[in-house]
Amino acid sequence: MRKLHKWILTALLLLFGLSLLIPGMIEMLRLEIVNSAAESISQVNQHRALHGMMAGLGLLACMACFRLEQAKLLVVGIGFTLLLVAGGRIYSLFIDGQPGFSMFFYLAIELLLAVVFLFFPPPVNVERQPGVRQ
């Protein structure tokens, strides 16, 4: 893998990972005053679970940086996840109407990262192992 390719993938994965991990953990661990209504408790639980999932995806992206040559499947999986998130935004644009400018900013970033992770993943590192025919 070329150094520039590795550097770009590592930087994008790290920025993406930290942008999910840090706010995800903050929101998941934030203390909230909950009303006694069961629906409110369920909503807070769902909110924490979604932010925990967001933090988990960020952690996976950060972990992929350490062994990028072995993380091709993970990088492609993150690319497909971003493609689905962008698809959800586009669907919402047509069904729910046009939100503010920030949605288009996030959509552009998600599509850019999806293209990079899907079409320029790290190459498979194939090493010959003794006793294995190739």
N, C-alpha and C positions, 0 to 999 in steps of 0.2 A: 504494500500500500504506500502510495506516495505521501510524503510528509505534509504537503498542502492539503490533500484530501483528508488525512487523519486529523490535522489541526482544525479544519473547518467542521468536520463531523463532531469532534470532541467539544469544540466551542459551542456549537448549536445544541448538542445534547445537554451540556452543562447549563447553559442559559435556560433552556426549556425545562430541565429538571428542577433547577432552583426556583424558577418562576412558578412551579407547581408545588414543590415541597414546602417552601417557607410559608406562603399564604395558606396552604392546605393544613399545615400543622397549627398555625395560629388560630384559624377558624375552628378546627376540630377541638382544640383545647380551651377555647374561649369560654369563660363563665357567662352563662346566660340566666336571666331570671325567667323561669317558666311558670305560666299560670297553672292552676290545678286541673285544667281541662285536658282530657286524655288526647285530644286531637293536637293540642299544642305540644305536648310531650312527644308525640309521634313525629311531628314536623321537625322538632329540634333533633330528635334521634336521626331522622333521615338526612337532615342538614349536616350533622357531624359525620355520618357514614359517607356521604358524597365527598366531603372534604378530606376524609381519611383515604378514600379511593384516589382522589386527586394527588394527595401527598405520596401515596404508594406509587403512582405512575411517575411522579417526579423522582422518587428514589430509584426506580428502575432505570430511568434515563441517566441519572448520575452514575449509577453502578456500571452502565454500559461503557462509560468513558475509561474505566480502568483496564478492561480487556476488550478493546474495540474489535480486534481481529476475530474474537470468538463470539461477538455479539450481533452478528448479521441478522439472525432471526428476530432478536429483540428490537433492533433498529427498524426493521421492516414492520414489525407489529406496532411500534409507536407511530410509524407513518400511516398505517391503516387506521389506527385510532384517531389520528388527526384528520384524516380524510372523512371519517364518520362525523366528527365534531363539526367540520366545515359543512358537510352535507346537512346536518341538523340546522346550522345557521341559515343556509340557503333555503331550506324548506320553510323555516320560520319566517324568513323574509317574504316569501310568497303567501303563506297562510295567515300569519299574524300581522303583517305590515312592516313598514320600514322603521327600525329603531334609530338611535342616534349614530353619530359618526364612529364611535368606538367599536361598534359591531363590524364595520367594514375594515377597520384597522386590524382587529383580531382575526377576521376572515382571511385577510391577505397574508398575515403571518402564519396562520394555520395551513393555508394552502402551500405557501412557500416551503415550510418545514416538511409537509407531507411529500412534496415533490423531491426534495433533497433526500429524505430518509427512504423513500420508495425507489427512486431511480439511481441514487448514488450511495447505496449502502456499503459498508466495508466488505471487501472481497473475502471469500472463504479462504481461510488459512489451511491449506492441505499440506501436512507434513507426512513423510513416509515413516511408517512404523515398522519395526523389524517383524518379519513373519507375516505381514499383510500384503496380499497381492493387489496391485492397482492396475 
